[in-house]
Amino acid sequence: MQHLPAIKKALGISAVYTTAFSYLQKATEEEKGLQVDMLMERADQIIHLFEIKFHNTEFVLSKDYAERLQARIQAFQRLSKTRKQVFLTFITTFGLKPNKYSTSLVNQSLTLDDLFLE
C-alpha cells in the first residue's frame, strides 16, 4: 500500500481521508470465500475495490471476467454488510480497453503512468 498517495492523487481525491486495507473471508459450508487484495474506504462513504492487472497490452475485459467481477463486488457487499457505494477501480500497465463490459462495470481506470507522473 506504499503507492496509496499516488493512487489518491490519480483518482483526484488527495484531500479525502481514506483507509486502505485487504479483505479475507474464509469459505464456509454455506458461502464461498472471498479475498480482495486492496480496498480503499473513503470518508465520503465510498469504497474502491481495486483490480490490479499487469499485462503487456491494454487489458480487455471479457464478458466472463466482467461477470466474475460483478459477483465479487456483490459478495463483498453481502459478506462485509457494507451500505457504502462500491466503485470498481482498475490499475493496469497500459490501460483498460473500452468495451461494453468495461464501460458498464468499471468506475475508474488508472495506468502505471498515472501513478508515477509528477
N, C-alpha and C positions, 0 to 999 in steps of 0.2 A: 504494500500500500504506500510505497515510497513516492509514487507519482501522483498522489492524490491532489496536491496543489495544482499541478499541470492539468489534470483532468478537470478539476473545478474551473480553472481559467478557460479551457477549451469549451466547456459547457456554458460559460458565461454566468457562473454562479459563485464566483470567488468570494463575494461578500455574505453568502448564505452559510449559516452554521450547519455543518454536516458531521456525521459519524459514519465511518466505513467499517464493514465487518463481513465475515463469511457466515454461511448458514449451513448447518448439517442437521438433518432429521433422519434418524435411523429407521430402516424399514420395520414394519410390524406385520402381524398376520393380516391386518385389515388394510394397510396402506403401504405403498411403495415408498422407499426412502427418497430423500432429495438432498443434493449438495449444490450450493451456489458459492463459487469462489470469491465473488466480490459483489457487495451491495453497498449503496451509499444512501443513508437516510438523511433527508433534509429537514430543516426546522419548519419549512413551509408545507409539511405533510405529504411529501413525495418521496418515494424510494426508487432509486435507479438500480435495476438488476442488470449487471454487466455481462455481456457475452464477448469474450476476447478470442479472436481468431488470427493466427499467423498463417498467411497464405502468400504465394509468390505472384498473385494477380488479384484483381478485385474479387472480393468474396461474393459468390452468388448464393442467395438464399432460395433453396428449393421448397416446393410445397410440403414435402415430408418433414424437412428440418423446421420449417415455419410452424407446422402442426405440433412438433415436439416442443418447440419454444413456447408456444401458447399454452400447452399442457403444463409446462414447467412454471410459467407465471401463475397459472391457476392453482397449481399445487402449493406454491409458496404462499399465495394469499390465503388459501384454506388452512395450511399447517401452521402458519405464523399468526393466523387470526387478525392480520392487519386490515385496517379500514382505510389505509392510506392509498393514494394513487400509485401504481407501479408503472414505471417507464422502463421499457427495454432499450438499453443503450449498448451499441456495438462499438468495440475498439478493434480495428483491423489494420493490417500492414499497409494495404493500398486502397482501402475504401470498400464500401458495400455497393455492389452494382444495383442500381434501381430496377425493381420489377414489382409486379403486383403483390408479392409476398412481403418484400422489404418495406414498401411504402405503406402497407396497411398495418404492419405489426411493429416496426422499429420506430421508436420515438426520436432517437438521435443516433448519429453515427460519427465516430471520430477515427482519424488515422494516426499513425505514429508521428507523422509530421505535425499534426495539430498539437501534439503533446510536447514537442521539443522545439517549437518555434519560440523565439524570444520576442 
